[in-house]
């Protein structure tokens, strides 16, 4: 339970879900556990290690559920996330984003020195030199993966020759272990049509294989890691012959932007269900065409333009539009009455999580717990 929230008094209340102070972030625990179980089963069937991405939820309690379901490791997007999860024994960890400053390196090495199993990705020679120098000063050895640009052009080696040069440099580094590559093809994540994603996945697998063969021949390791994948490519990447680790994240919540894509040949092939919602209340009902809700732009994040979708407390066909920082308009027939509570499926869950301090955990109509979003805002 999170101390100091406005809804603690509702814990255990059979009708707590409908009595929440709003706007509040809500997770349906039964749907969440179902998604965790489905993903764990798919990963196990693929015989690939499951390293779910913690940036998707930033919550220790959810990480523990993933750990109990068989996750072999955990991905994090930032050093701050790594510090939060390491404190409670969530490990091993892979920091999937590159970094550059000496202070950042020292923070990583502090985790390593404390006994946390941690690995990082690199994409340039200068960082390798800095890592090896600082590791040697502290007599520490760090596992390193080479980051590959799979098409998003935000980080990673652009070509095989660059990756090979880094691999040779790492092979000669006294205090660094070259353990694999990261081949995250994030461009597959929100392709709407399955046919487009399938073709891109074939191309991504081929590119991954080229880098894996070139770098793997240099790495001195029995178990060469090849980590990647995303929620949108789940049904393809479980068959990817090159990947050894799966980094799925948003499968937990199945937000509106993922719910709108074809996981197979049809949208209904999606094996996951929505579990994350924002509860909002009608605070003005003077207009004939709409009511005003107490959740606006500060409570929702949208990456591809999808609006929040009313799923509970509003009639079928209702629509919701954030119109200011604190307010949104809900149009429906009939209109909900003043004070009515409406739950809205979120457009893009990862940044929406970062807009709240707590997740209200419900089962049916009962509020069963309140979980802090432990890594909110860390970097």
VOPAGU-2260 file (C-alpha; in pm, 1 decimal, decimal comma):
REM VOPAGU-2260
SITE   aa  ch    i         X         Y         Z
SITE  UNK   A    0       0,0       0,0       0,0
SITE  UNK   A    1     117,9     352,2     -79,2
SITE  UNK   A    2     105,7     591,1     213,5
SITE  UNK   A    3     -50,6     932,0     182,2
SITE  UNK   A    4    -293,0     872,9    -104,2
SITE  UNK   A    5    -653,6     991,5    -105,0
SITE  UNK   A    6    -791,7     640,8    -152,8
SITE  UNK   A    7    -629,0     440,4     128,1
SITE  UNK   A    8    -954,2     439,8     324,1
SITE  UNK   A    9   -1117,6     239,6      43,0
SITE  UNK   A   10    -880,0     -56,9      65,8
SITE  UNK   A   11   -1083,0    -373,7     103,7
SITE  UNK   A   12   -1408,9    -194,6      22,1
SITE  UNK   A   13   -1628,4    -415,4    -196,0
SITE  UNK   A   14   -1729,5    -105,2    -395,6
SITE  UNK   A   15   -1394,6      73,7    -372,6
SITE  UNK   A   16   -1345,6      81,2    -748,6
SITE  UNK   A   17   -1650,0     303,1    -798,1
SITE  UNK   A   18   -1572,8     525,8    -499,1
SITE  UNK   A   19   -1219,3     630,1    -597,1
SITE  UNK   A   20   -1107,4     990,9    -575,2
SITE  UNK   A   21   -1025,2    1085,7    -933,2
SITE  UNK   A   22    -839,0    1100,0   -1160,3
SITE  UNK   A   23    -678,4     771,2   -1055,0
SITE  UNK   A   24    -477,3     508,8   -1239,2
SITE  UNK   A   25    -634,4     164,0   -1211,7
SITE  UNK   A   26    -513,1    -184,7   -1297,7
SITE  UNK   A   27    -743,5    -485,1   -1316,5
SITE  UNK   A   28    -533,1    -746,2   -1137,2
SITE  UNK   A   29    -711,0   -1040,2   -1297,5
SITE  UNK   A   30    -647,0    -909,1   -1649,9
SITE  UNK   A   31    -289,4    -817,0   -1556,5
SITE  UNK   A   32    -214,0   -1165,5   -1424,4
SITE  UNK   A   33    -374,3   -1319,7   -1731,1
SITE  UNK   A   34    -144,3   -1116,0   -1957,8
SITE  UNK   A   35     161,5   -1208,6   -1750,9
SITE  UNK   A   36      71,6   -1577,1   -1770,5
SITE  UNK   A   37       8,5   -1566,9   -2146,8
SITE  UNK   A   38     341,7   -1393,7   -2214,9
SITE  UNK   A   39     531,7   -1632,6   -1988,5
SITE  UNK   A   40     379,3   -1928,8   -2170,1
SITE  UNK   A   41     464,3   -1787,2   -2514,3
SITE  UNK   A   42     821,7   -1713,1   -2409,2
SITE  UNK   A   43     867,6   -2057,4   -2256,8
SITE  UNK   A   44     730,5   -2225,1   -2569,0
SITE  UNK   A   45     975,8   -2025,9   -2781,3
SITE  UNK   A   46    1265,1   -2153,5   -2564,4
SITE  UNK   A   47    1397,9   -1796,4   -2543,4
SITE  UNK   A   48    1483,7   -1622,1   -2218,7
SITE  UNK   A   49    1219,9   -1371,6   -2108,1
SITE  UNK   A   50    1357,0   -1033,3   -1999,1
SITE  UNK   A   51    1044,2    -811,6   -1968,8
SITE  UNK   A   52    1100,3    -437,1   -1992,4
SITE  UNK   A   53    1041,2    -250,3   -1667,8
SITE  UNK   A   54    1001,6      88,6   -1835,1
SITE  UNK   A   55     650,8     -26,4   -1922,3
SITE  UNK   A   56     531,8     -17,6   -1560,2
SITE  UNK   A   57     813,6     110,2   -1330,0
SITE  UNK   A   58     650,1     -80,0   -1042,9
SITE  UNK   A   59     828,5    -320,2    -808,3
SITE  UNK   A   60     511,3    -515,5    -731,3
SITE  UNK   A   61     454,0    -587,0   -1100,7
SITE  UNK   A   62     817,6    -687,5   -1144,9
SITE  UNK   A   63     771,8    -940,6    -864,9
SITE  UNK   A   64     472,0   -1088,7   -1047,2
SITE  UNK   A   65     683,0   -1121,4   -1361,8
SITE  UNK   A   66     963,8   -1277,5   -1160,1
SITE  UNK   A   67     725,2   -1530,9   -1008,6
SITE  UNK   A   68     599,9   -1615,7   -1359,2
SITE  UNK   A   69     949,6   -1716,3   -1469,9
SITE  UNK   A   70    1123,1   -1404,3   -1601,4
SITE  UNK   A   71    1494,9   -1482,4   -1624,5
SITE  UNK   A   72    1607,1   -1119,4   -1626,3
SITE  UNK   A   73    1474,3    -765,6   -1653,6
SITE  UNK   A   74    1533,1    -482,3   -1898,4
SITE  UNK   A   75    1541,6    -119,7   -1785,6
SITE  UNK   A   76    1564,1     196,8   -1991,8
SITE  UNK   A   77    1771,0     406,7   -1752,8
SITE  UNK   A   78    2031,5     379,8   -1480,6
SITE  UNK   A   79    1776,9     525,2   -1239,9
SITE  UNK   A   80    1538,3     238,9   -1312,2
SITE  UNK   A   81    1822,6      -6,4   -1257,3
SITE  UNK   A   82    1895,1     150,8    -916,8
SITE  UNK   A   83    1530,7     127,1    -810,7
SITE  UNK   A   84    1486,7    -237,5    -904,2
SITE  UNK   A   85    1830,5    -344,4    -780,6
SITE  UNK   A   86    1746,6    -214,2    -432,3
SITE  UNK   A   87    1476,3    -480,1    -396,1
SITE  UNK   A   88    1664,9    -764,1    -560,7
SITE  UNK   A   89    1502,8    -752,5    -903,9
SITE  UNK   A   90    1788,7    -884,4   -1120,2
SITE  UNK   A   91    1973,0    -961,4   -1342,0
SITE  UNK   A   92    1930,1    -630,6   -1521,8
SITE  UNK   A   93    2008,0    -508,6   -1872,4
SITE  UNK   A   94    2019,9    -132,9   -1933,8
SITE  UNK   A   95    1891,6    -112,0   -2291,6
SITE  UNK   A   96    1979,2     253,0   -2360,2
SITE  UNK   A   97    2326,7     387,6   -2427,2
SITE  UNK   A   98    2493,4     643,3   -2195,5
SITE  UNK   A   99    2802,8     861,1   -2201,9
SITE  UNK   A  100    2914,9    1041,9   -1884,7
SITE  UNK   A  101    3165,1     929,9   -1621,1
SITE  UNK   A  102    2905,1     987,3   -1350,7
SITE  UNK   A  103    2666,7     747,9   -1527,9
SITE  UNK   A  104    2939,5     485,7   -1549,9
SITE  UNK   A  105    3019,0     525,4   -1178,9
SITE  UNK   A  106    2652,2     469,9   -1090,8
SITE  UNK   A  107    2648,0     148,3   -1293,6
SITE  UNK   A  108    2969,9      28,2   -1132,1
SITE  UNK   A  109    2829,5     104,8    -788,2
SITE  UNK   A  110    2547,3    -140,8    -860,6
SITE  UNK   A  111    2797,3    -395,7    -986,0
SITE  UNK   A  112    3013,9    -353,2    -676,6
SITE  UNK   A  113    2708,2    -408,9    -456,2
SITE  UNK   A  114    2656,8    -747,9    -618,1
SITE  UNK   A  115    2386,5    -668,0    -871,4
SITE  UNK   A  116    2410,5    -873,5   -1189,3
SITE  UNK   A  117    2397,9    -602,6   -1454,6
SITE  UNK   A  118    2486,7    -563,2   -1820,9
SITE  UNK   A  119    2489,7    -265,7   -2056,4
SITE  UNK   A  120    2481,2    -186,7   -2428,3
SITE  UNK   A  121    2741,6      20,0   -2614,0
SITE  UNK   A  122    2771,3     157,7   -2965,9
SITE  UNK   A  123    3099,0     353,0   -2969,1
SITE  UNK   A  124    3467,3     307,6   -2899,3
SITE  UNK   A  125    3504,5     601,7   -2659,8
SITE  UNK   A  126    3251,3     455,1   -2418,9
SITE  UNK   A  127    3426,6     118,4   -2425,9
SITE  UNK   A  128    3756,5     287,0   -2331,6
SITE  UNK   A  129    3592,5     475,5   -2045,3
SITE  UNK   A  130    3413,4     167,8   -1916,6
SITE  UNK   A  131    3727,2     -44,5   -1921,7
SITE  UNK   A  132    3936,5     225,5   -1752,0
SITE  UNK   A  133    3691,8     277,4   -1467,2
SITE  UNK   A  134    3622,5     -94,7   -1426,5
SITE  UNK   A  135    3995,2    -164,7   -1402,0
SITE  UNK   A  136    4038,4     104,0   -1137,9
SITE  UNK   A  137    3780,9     -73,9    -922,3
SITE  UNK   A  138    3882,5    -426,7   -1026,4
SITE  UNK   A  139    3533,3    -497,1   -1160,7
SITE  UNK   A  140    3425,0    -688,9   -1470,3
SITE  UNK   A  141    3118,2    -572,4   -1662,4
SITE  UNK   A  142    2912,2    -763,1   -1919,3
SITE  UNK   A  143    2861,7    -562,9   -2238,8
SITE  UNK   A  144    2642,3    -609,1   -2545,5
SITE  UNK   A  145    2690,5    -423,9   -2874,0
SITE  UNK   A  146    2383,5    -222,3   -2971,1
SITE  UNK   A  147    2271,3    -259,3   -3333,0
SITE  UNK   A  148    2073,4       0,5   -3527,6
SITE  UNK   A  149    1781,5    -204,6   -3657,6
SITE  UNK   A  150    1620,7      79,4   -3849,6
SITE  UNK   A  151    1504,4     343,1   -3602,5
SITE  UNK   A  152    1833,2     536,1   -3624,9
SITE  UNK   A  153    1832,2     646,0   -3262,8
SITE  UNK   A  154    2137,7     446,2   -3147,8
SITE  UNK   A  155    2345,7     142,7   -3238,7
SITE  UNK   A  156    2600,2      33,7   -3497,5
SITE  UNK   A  157    2494,0     113,2   -3851,2
SITE  UNK   A  158    2690,5    -160,0   -4023,0
SITE  UNK   A  159    2860,6    -491,8   -3955,4
SITE  UNK   A  160    3213,4    -355,8   -3990,2
SITE  UNK   A  161    3152,5    -101,6   -3712,0
SITE  UNK   A  162    3016,1    -375,0   -3485,6
SITE  UNK   A  163    3313,0    -598,3   -3559,7
SITE  UNK   A  164    3553,9    -317,0   -3471,1
SITE  UNK   A  165    3379,7    -269,3   -3136,0
SITE  UNK   A  166    3377,3    -645,0   -3077,6
SITE  UNK   A  167    3752,1    -663,8   -3131,1
SITE  UNK   A  168    3801,7    -369,9   -2896,2
SITE  UNK   A  169    3587,7    -537,3   -2630,1
SITE  UNK   A  170    3768,9    -867,1   -2678,5
SITE  UNK   A  171    4091,5    -690,5   -2590,6
SITE  UNK   A  172    3947,2    -498,6   -2293,8
SITE  UNK   A  173    4078,7    -641,0   -1967,5
SITE  UNK   A  174    3770,6    -568,6   -1755,3
SITE  UNK   A  175    3482,9    -600,4   -2002,4
SITE  UNK   A  176    3307,7    -916,0   -2119,7
SITE  UNK   A  177    3150,8    -913,9   -2467,3
SITE  UNK   A  178    2840,2   -1126,2   -2412,9
SITE  UNK   A  179    2616,5   -1048,7   -2710,5
SITE  UNK   A  180    2425,2    -796,5   -2918,5
SITE  UNK   A  181    2106,2    -600,3   -2878,9
SITE  UNK   A  182    1890,3    -609,1   -3192,7
SITE  UNK   A  183    1576,7    -418,4   -3095,9
SITE  UNK   A  184    1362,6    -364,9   -3406,8
SITE  UNK   A  185    1125,1    -116,3   -3248,4
SITE  UNK   A  186     990,6      -3,9   -3583,9
SITE  UNK   A  187     783,6    -324,1   -3589,7
SITE  UNK   A  188     598,2    -232,7   -3272,6
SITE  UNK   A  189     302,5     -33,1   -3404,8
SITE  UNK   A  190     277,5    -135,6   -3768,2
SITE  UNK   A  191     -97,5    -170,6   -3805,7
SITE  UNK   A  192    -108,4    -442,3   -4071,3
SITE  UNK   A  193      28,6    -784,4   -3982,3
SITE  UNK   A  194     144,7    -839,8   -4339,0
SITE  UNK   A  195     365,6    -527,9   -4323,4
SITE  UNK   A  196     507,3    -629,8   -3986,7
SITE  UNK   A  197     573,8    -984,6   -4106,3
SITE  UNK   A  198     779,9    -862,1   -4401,1
SITE  UNK   A  199     972,8    -619,7   -4181,0
SITE  UNK   A  200    1030,5    -894,7   -3925,0
SITE  UNK   A  201    1185,5   -1116,3   -4193,5
SITE  UNK   A  202    1420,8    -832,4   -4286,9
SITE  UNK   A  203    1502,6    -767,7   -3920,2
SITE  UNK   A  204    1579,6   -1135,0   -3856,9
SITE  UNK   A  205    1814,7   -1140,1   -4155,7
SITE  UNK   A  206    1996,1    -825,7   -4038,1
SITE  UNK   A  207    2020,6    -963,8   -3684,7
SITE  UNK   A  208    2173,3   -1284,6   -3820,4
SITE  UNK   A  209    2443,4   -1096,1   -4008,5
SITE  UNK   A  210    2551,7    -905,0   -3697,6
SITE  UNK   A  211    2518,1   -1208,1   -3473,3
SITE  UNK   A  212    2744,4   -1419,6   -3693,1
SITE  UNK   A  213    3008,3   -1148,6   -3725,2
SITE  UNK   A  214    3018,9   -1047,8   -3358,1
SITE  UNK   A  215    2958,3   -1395,5   -3219,6
SITE  UNK   A  216    3271,8   -1520,6   -3388,4
SITE  UNK   A  217    3476,0   -1274,0   -3181,9
SITE  UNK   A  218    3302,1   -1304,6   -2847,5
SITE  UNK   A  219    3460,0   -1549,8   -2605,1
SITE  UNK   A  220    3141,3   -1675,3   -2443,2
SITE  UNK   A  221    2956,3   -2006,2   -2434,4
SITE  UNK   A  222    2614,3   -1839,6   -2430,8
SITE  UNK   A  223    2600,7   -1555,6   -2682,5
SITE  UNK   A  224    2308,3   -1326,9   -2607,3
SITE  UNK   A  225    2091,4   -1174,9   -2877,6
SITE  UNK   A  226    1826,3    -959,4   -2711,7
SITE  UNK   A  227    1537,5    -768,7   -2864,5
SITE  UNK   A  228    1170,0    -789,7   -2966,3
SITE  UNK   A  229     870,4    -575,7   -2872,8
SITE  UNK   A  230     506,3    -629,2   -2784,6
SITE  UNK   A  231     381,7    -565,7   -3138,0
SITE  UNK   A  232     611,0    -834,3   -3281,2
SITE  UNK   A  233     542,3   -1101,1   -3018,7
SITE  UNK   A  234     371,1   -1349,7   -3248,5
SITE  UNK   A  235     656,7   -1321,7   -3499,2
SITE  UNK   A  236     958,8   -1302,6   -3272,6
SITE  UNK   A  237     873,7   -1620,6   -3083,4
SITE  UNK   A  238     978,6   -1785,7   -3411,8
SITE  UNK   A  239    1282,9   -1562,0   -3473,1
SITE  UNK   A  240    1579,1   -1796,9   -3509,4
SITE  UNK   A  241    1835,1   -1533,5   -3409,2
SITE  UNK   A  242    1691,8   -1386,4   -3087,9
SITE  UNK   A  243    1776,0   -1554,7   -2759,3
SITE  UNK   A  244    1603,0   -1303,0   -2528,9
SITE  UNK   A  245    1266,0   -1127,3   -2546,3
SITE  UNK   A  246    1216,0    -772,4   -2414,1
SITE  UNK   A  247     835,1    -737,5   -2423,7
SITE  UNK   A  248     691,6    -455,6   -2213,0
SITE  UNK   A  249     344,3    -319,0   -2287,4
SITE  UNK   A  250     183,3    -663,3   -2321,7
SITE  UNK   A  251     100,4    -622,0   -1950,9
SITE  UNK   A  252    -148,6    -343,0   -2010,4
SITE  UNK   A  253    -241,2    -373,5   -2380,0
SITE  UNK   A  254    -309,9      -4,6   -2436,7
SITE  UNK   A  255    -527,5     139,0   -2713,7
SITE  UNK   A  256    -243,1     187,2   -2960,4
SITE  UNK   A  257    -139,4    -175,5   -2933,4
SITE  UNK   A  258    -499,5    -295,9   -2924,4
SITE  UNK   A  259    -556,3    -139,1   -3265,9
SITE  UNK   A  260    -290,9    -341,4   -3451,1
SITE  UNK   A  261    -314,6    -688,2   -3602,5
SITE  UNK   A  262    -114,1    -934,5   -3393,2
SITE  UNK   A  263    -192,0   -1198,6   -3652,4
SITE  UNK   A  264    -388,0   -1173,0   -3971,6
SITE  UNK   A  265    -667,7   -1004,8   -3772,5
SITE  UNK   A  266    -694,8    -780,9   -3466,3
SITE  UNK   A  267    -876,1   -1061,2   -3280,4
SITE  UNK   A  268    -552,1   -1262,4   -3286,2
SITE  UNK   A  269    -421,5   -1043,8   -3002,3
SITE  UNK   A  270    -365,5   -1282,3   -2706,8
SITE  UNK   A  271    -370,8   -1001,1   -2448,9
SITE  UNK   A  272    -649,1    -795,4   -2289,2
SITE  UNK   A  273    -660,4    -433,3   -2164,7
SITE  UNK   A  274    -577,7    -407,8   -1793,9
SITE  UNK   A  275    -482,2     -41,0   -1734,9
SITE  UNK   A  276    -737,1     239,5   -1704,4
SITE  UNK   A  277    -778,7     594,8   -1580,9
SITE  UNK   A  278   -1079,5     655,9   -1358,2
SITE  UNK   A  279   -1235,4     997,4   -1410,9
SITE  UNK   A  280   -1549,5    1158,9   -1276,6
SITE  UNK   A  281   -1813,0    1385,5   -1431,6
SITE  UNK   A  282   -1762,7    1727,9   -1273,6
SITE  UNK   A  283   -1991,6    1936,6   -1496,8
SITE  UNK   A  284   -2307,0    1834,8   -1683,7
SITE  UNK   A  285   -2459,1    2159,0   -1807,7
SITE  UNK   A  286   -2418,9    2099,3   -2182,2
SITE  UNK   A  287   -2662,3    1891,9   -2387,9
SITE  UNK   A  288   -2395,7    1733,6   -2608,7
SITE  UNK   A  289   -2131,2    1634,0   -2356,7
SITE  UNK   A  290   -2017,5    1621,1   -1995,5
SITE  UNK   A  291   -1687,5    1741,3   -1855,1
SITE  UNK   A  292   -1454,4    1494,7   -1682,3
SITE  UNK   A  293   -1171,7    1566,6   -1435,8
SITE  UNK   A  294    -895,6    1405,2   -1643,8
SITE  UNK   A  295    -718,0    1592,5   -1922,3
SITE  UNK   A  296    -384,5    1608,0   -2097,5
SITE  UNK   A  297    -191,8    1567,8   -1770,3
SITE  UNK   A  298    -334,1    1216,4   -1729,6
SITE  UNK   A  299    -294,5    1063,1   -2075,2
SITE  UNK   A  300     -11,2    1014,8   -2321,9
SITE  UNK   A  301     -69,8     934,9   -2688,2
SITE  UNK   A  302     207,1     852,7   -2933,5
SITE  UNK   A  303      11,1     781,4   -3250,0
SITE  UNK   A  304    -302,8     988,4   -3194,6
SITE  UNK   A  305    -536,1     732,5   -3036,7
SITE  UNK   A  306    -780,8     887,8   -2786,2
SITE  UNK   A  307    -865,8     739,1   -2445,8
SITE  UNK   A  308   -1157,1     496,5   -2486,2
SITE  UNK   A  309   -1449,7     482,0   -2238,2
SITE  UNK   A  310   -1483,4     120,0   -2125,5
SITE  UNK   A  311   -1679,6     132,5   -1799,3
SITE  UNK   A  312   -1946,4     368,4   -1668,1
SITE  UNK   A  313   -2048,4     512,9   -2006,3
SITE  UNK   A  314   -2291,9     382,2   -2270,5
SITE  UNK   A  315   -2164,2     201,2   -2582,2
SITE  UNK   A  316   -2032,9     439,8   -2846,8
SITE  UNK   A  317   -1926,8     707,2   -2597,6
SITE  UNK   A  318   -1621,0     910,0   -2697,7
SITE  UNK   A  319   -1370,9    1099,7   -2486,1
SITE  UNK   A  320   -1140,6    1386,7   -2581,2
SITE  UNK   A  321    -888,4    1560,5   -2352,4
SITE  UNK   A  322    -940,9    1933,9   -2407,9
SITE  UNK   A  323    -712,9    2096,3   -2150,0
SITE  UNK   A  324    -457,3    2007,5   -1885,1
SITE  UNK   A  325    -720,7    1907,0   -1629,5
SITE  UNK   A  326   -1035,7    1836,7   -1829,7
SITE  UNK   A  327   -1180,5    1608,5   -2094,0
SITE  UNK   A  328   -1513,7    1599,9   -2274,6
SITE  UNK   A  329   -1722,8    1285,2   -2295,0
SITE  UNK   A  330   -1995,7    1265,4   -2557,4
SITE  UNK   A  331   -2259,7     994,4   -2524,5
SITE  UNK   A  332   -2627,7     914,1   -2542,5
SITE  UNK   A  333   -2751,4     916,0   -2277,7
SITE  UNK   A  334   -2501,0    1137,4   -2100,7
SITE  UNK   A  335   -2367,8    1016,4   -1763,5
SITE  UNK   A  336   -2499,7    1208,6   -1464,6
SITE  UNK   A  337   -2300,9    1454,8   -1256,4
SITE  UNK   A  338   -2065,1    1261,3   -1029,9
SITE  UNK   A  339   -2059,9     948,1   -1244,9
SITE  UNK   A  340   -1732,0     758,8   -1264,3
SITE  UNK   A  341   -1603,7     651,3   -1604,1
SITE  UNK   A  342   -1300,0     431,7   -1670,6
SITE  UNK   A  343   -1093,4     501,7   -1981,5
SITE  UNK   A  344    -848,6     269,0   -2154,5
SITE  UNK   A  345    -523,0     460,1   -2199,8
SITE  UNK   A  346    -377,0     540,6   -2545,7
SITE  UNK   A  347      -5,8     480,5   -2473,8
SITE  UNK   A  348      64,7     315,9   -2140,9
SITE  UNK   A  349     440,4     363,4   -2084,6
SITE  UNK   A  350     438,7     744,0   -2053,6
SITE  UNK   A  351      90,9     742,3   -1896,5
SITE  UNK   A  352     236,2     538,6   -1607,6
SITE  UNK   A  353     490,5     816,7   -1557,5
SITE  UNK   A  354     208,7    1069,2   -1499,7
SITE  UNK   A  355      86,8     905,2   -1177,2
SITE  UNK   A  356     237,0     821,9    -837,9
SITE  UNK   A  357      30,4     510,2    -772,6
SITE  UNK   A  358    -164,2     227,8    -932,6
SITE  UNK   A  359    -496,1     131,7    -775,2
SITE  UNK   A  360    -528,7    -246,1    -791,7
SITE  UNK   A  361    -882,1    -376,2    -833,8
SITE  UNK   A  362   -1045,5    -715,8    -865,6
SITE  UNK   A  363   -1401,1    -684,9    -982,7
SITE  UNK   A  364   -1542,3    -389,3    -788,3
SITE  UNK   A  365   -1307,2    -428,6    -491,9
SITE  UNK   A  366    -999,2    -213,2    -429,2
SITE  UNK   A  367    -744,0    -466,6    -306,1
SITE  UNK   A  368    -419,5    -266,2    -299,0
SITE  UNK   A  369    -240,7      55,6    -398,1
SITE  UNK   A  370     103,6      12,6    -552,0
SITE  UNK   A  371     361,4     291,4    -577,5
SITE  UNK   A  372     511,6     355,3    -921,4
SITE  UNK   A  373     857,1     322,9    -770,6
SITE  UNK   A  374    1068,4     430,1   -1068,4
SITE  UNK   A  375     853,2     719,8   -1177,5
SITE  UNK   A  376    1063,1    1011,5   -1295,5
SITE  UNK   A  377    1403,9     851,8   -1231,3
SITE  UNK   A  378    1682,7     878,6   -1487,5
